[in-house]
């Protein structure tokens, strides 16, 4: 069973998720299916992703090279958000007043967060990249659910005190998620270092391998389920790419330009040069560039209470998914062949 839910076989589950969710929504109603899918997303985040990360680190000899990649990954993530901040500062002139400028800055920066656990999970199917991809996924989880919300909460509290906003904190389960997630790789590394145990050591390892393999198609199904037909209609597409009157359309275009063109180009030029000079291994380059072209994570919708624009974020997630996934698939195949 596992070979048919691994590697390139995982990617069609995006299409499956889209059409199955479309069919179910027509039968049971979109609102009900959306509630179910929201719960399914939390199950993937809190159960399946930790199992996958635990399995990968349990089978890994965590040495100096892996620690070096941890340091590099943290630096790269900070750099990605710096790119988003500088880009937002440069483009802030399209806003009309201070309140709109604040929302614009927060929305642009937050939507630099990528779907590493969901779409990026496909990288885990490539054996030579799996450990580095798992490291990146785990660390990005801390950025997305700890550092970014913390910064937003500080800004939000200031707005609450000034009377500009009502108090609406991030749900507790999302505040604890990054610290919950990091327990799994740390415990797996300690167990493996102290005992030498891997998933091949016991019969239960087969079940762990199966659950880990199921995680990736399940996450990609969830991504496909999040694509809405109404956003694909001709009028919506025309407004998004050519409309000048609606603020949302202008902002979404700015986010897509940042995430699909500017950021991947900067990362490709910087780390492509380091690869050419033999300063970093090819596995590091592959993981970093593929993470740079990932679509925006749908979990950004949880951050709306902190003052980011909900409609802009929803549209940015949908269209970055539609545009980025074909690019991701092409690069995934190309880099796995070349590197």
N, C-alpha and C positions, 0 to 999 in steps of 0.2 A: 504493500500500500504506500509506503513512504516515498518511493521513487516518483509516484504520480502526484504527490503534493509537495514536491521539492524542485529546486532549480527554476528553469523557465516555465515549468508547469504551474507555478504559483501565480504568474501574472494574469492569466485569463480570469482569475477569480474577481478581478476588478469589474470586468464586463458582466460576469455572473451576478455580482452584487447589485449592479445597476438595474439589470432587467428583472431580476427576482423581486427586488424592492419596488420597482415600478408596478409589477403585477400585483403584489400584495397590497400596495397602497390603493390600487383601483378597486380591490375587493373589500378591504377592511378600513380604508381611509388613511390619508397621509399622516394625520396627526398621531394616530394610534401607532403606526409603524415607526414614526420618528421617536416616540417615547421608548418603544422596544429597542430600537437601534442604539439609543443613548445608553440604555442599561447594558446592551451587548458590548458597547465600546468600553465601559467601565470593567466588565468581566475580562475583556482582552487585556486591558491595562494592568489590572490588579492580580490576575491569575495566570494568563497564558504568557505574557511578556516576561514576568519574573521566572517562570519555569524554563523558558527558552534561554534566558541569560544565565540561569543557574547551570543548565546543561552544558552550555558552551564553555563556561569558566571551569566547570568540573573536569573537562577534558583537556584543559590547557595548562601547559607549564608556564607560569607567569614569571617572566624574567625581566632582565634589564631593558630589552627592546620594547616590551609591552609597557613598562613604566615610562619610557621615553615618549611613547605614543600617547599615554595619558596626559602628560604635560603639554605635548603639542596640541592635542585635541582641545584642552581647556583654553589654550592661547588662541586657537582658530575660532572657537565659539565666541570668545570675547571680541575678536576681530570682525566677525560677521555682524555682530550688533553695532560695532563702531561704524562699519560701512553703512548700515541702515540709518544710524543717527546722523552721519554726515550728509547722506543723501536726503533725508527728511529736512535738515536745516537748509539745504540748497533749494529744495522745491517748496518750502513753506510759503513762498510768495503767492501761491495760488489761493491761500486762505484769506478770508475777509476780516476776521477779528481775532482777538486774543483767545477767546474760548475755542474757536474753530482751530486755531493754530495748535493749542494744547492737545486737542483730540486727534488732529492730523499727525502730530509727532508720535503720540502713543500708538496710534493705529499702524503707522508705517513700521515702527521699530518692533512691535509685537509680532507683526506678520512676517518678520524675518525668520521666525521659528519654523522648522521644517518637520515633515512627517517621517522622522527617522525610525520610529518604532513600527509604524504601519507600512508605508510604502518601502522605506529603507530596509525593512526586514528581509526583502528579497536578496539583499547582499549577503545575508547569513547563509544562503544556500550555496555560495561559492566558497569552497573549503579554505582556500588560501587567504581569503579576506575575512572569514567569519569572526575570528577573535577581535580584530581591529574594529570591525563593524559593531560588534557587541559592546566594546569599550565605548565607542562613540555614542551608541544608543543610550547606554546607561548614563553617561555624563551629560548628554543633551537633556535627558529627563530631569536632571537636577537644574539645569538652566531654565527649562520650560516651566517647571512646576515649583521651583523654589526661588531662584534669583530674580527672574523676570516678574513674577507676582509680588515679590518683596519690594522691588523698586516701584512697581505700580501702586502698591499699598501705601508706601510713603507719600507718593504724590497725591493719592486719593485722600489720605487722612488730612493733608493740608487743605485740600479742596473742601472737605467736610467741615473743618474748623472755620473756613472762610465763608461757609454757607452756600458754596457753589454746587455741592453735591450732597446726596443723602448717603448714609452709611450702608454699604452693601458688600460685605467681605467675601472673599473666595471661600467656597465650601471647604470644610475641614478635611474631607477625604482627599482633596487635591493638594492641600497644604502638607499633608503627611506623605503623599505618594513618593516624592524623590527619596526621602529617607527610608521609606519602606522598600523601594526598589533596590537601593544600594546595598541592603543587607544580603541580597541573593548572590551577587558576584563576589562580595567579600567572604561570605561563608563558604562558597564553592572553592575559592582559591585556598582558604585555610584548610579545608577538608582534604583537598588534593595534595597540598604541600605536606601535611602531617601524615597522611595515610596512603597516598598514591592511588586512591580510589578514582575510577572513571565510570562512565555509564556501562562499560563492558564488564565491570567487576561482578555485578549481580543481575539477577533476572529482572528486578524492577527497573533496571536501566533501559530495557526495551520499551516499557511504558513511558518513561521519561523522554526517550527519543521520539516516540509517537506524538506525545503531547506537544513537544517542541516543534515537530514538523507541522502539526495542525495549526500552530500559531500564525505562521506567515500567510497561508491562504485565507484564514479567518480575518486577519487584519486587512488584507487587500479587499476582501468581500465588503468589509465595513467602509473602506474608502469609496468603493463603487457605489455603495448604498447612499452615500452622502451627496452624490451628484444629482441635482434636481432638473427635471425636464423643462420647467418654466424658464430656467436660466439659459437654455439652449435654443429657445425660439428665436425666429428671425428678428423680431422687433427688439428683443433683449440683447441679441448679439450686436445689432446695428447701433443701439444706444450705447453699449459698453465701449465699442471701439471707435465710434465716430461722434457720439453725443458730446456736446459742449455745455449744455445748459444744466445738467444734473451734476451735483457735487459728487455723488457716489461713483458715477462713471469715471470722472477725472481721477479720483483717488484710487480706484481699482487699477486703472491704467498705470499710475505711478508705482503701485505695489508690484504689478506684473513686470514692469520694466526693471525694477530693483531685483526681484527674486529670480527672474528667468534669464535676464541678460547681464546686468551689471555685476551681480555677485558671482555667478559662475565664471565670467570672464576674468575677474580679479583673481579668484582662486586658481583658475587654470594657468594664468600667466605667472603667478607667484610660485606655486608648487610645481608647475611644469618646468620652470627654470631650475628649481632645486633637484628635481628628478633628473634633468639633463646633466646637471653637474655631479650627479651621484651622491648627493647629500642626504636624500631620503630614499627608502626602498619603494619599489613600484606598488606594493600593497598599500602603503600609506597614501600615495597619490591617488590610487583608485578609490579608496574609501572617502577621502576628502572631497574629490571632485564630484563623485556621485551624490554625496550628501548636499553639495552645493546646488545641484539641479533638482532636488526633491521638491514636490509640491508643498504648499503651506499646510501646516498641521491643523486638522479640524478641531483639535482641543483648544485652539485659540478662542473658540466660542465661549468657553468657560470664563474667559477673562473680561467679557463684556461689562460685568458689574463694576469693573475698575475704570470705566470711562473710555474704552475703545469703541469705535463705530461698528455696531453689530451687522448692519446691512452690507457695509463695505467689506468687512471680514468674511461674511458668508459668501459673497460673490468672488472675493479673492481666492478663497479656499477652493471653490468650485472650478474656477477658470485656471488656476495654477495646476490643479489636478489634471484637467483636460489637456493642457498644453505640455506640462512637465513630464507626465508619465511616458508618452511616446519617446521623448528625448532621453529619459532615464533608461528605458528599455534598450534603445539603440546603443547608448554609451555602455550599459551593463554588458551587452553582448560583445561590443567592440573591445572594451578594455579587458574583459576576461579572455579574449582571443589574443590580443597583443601583449598583455602583461602576464 
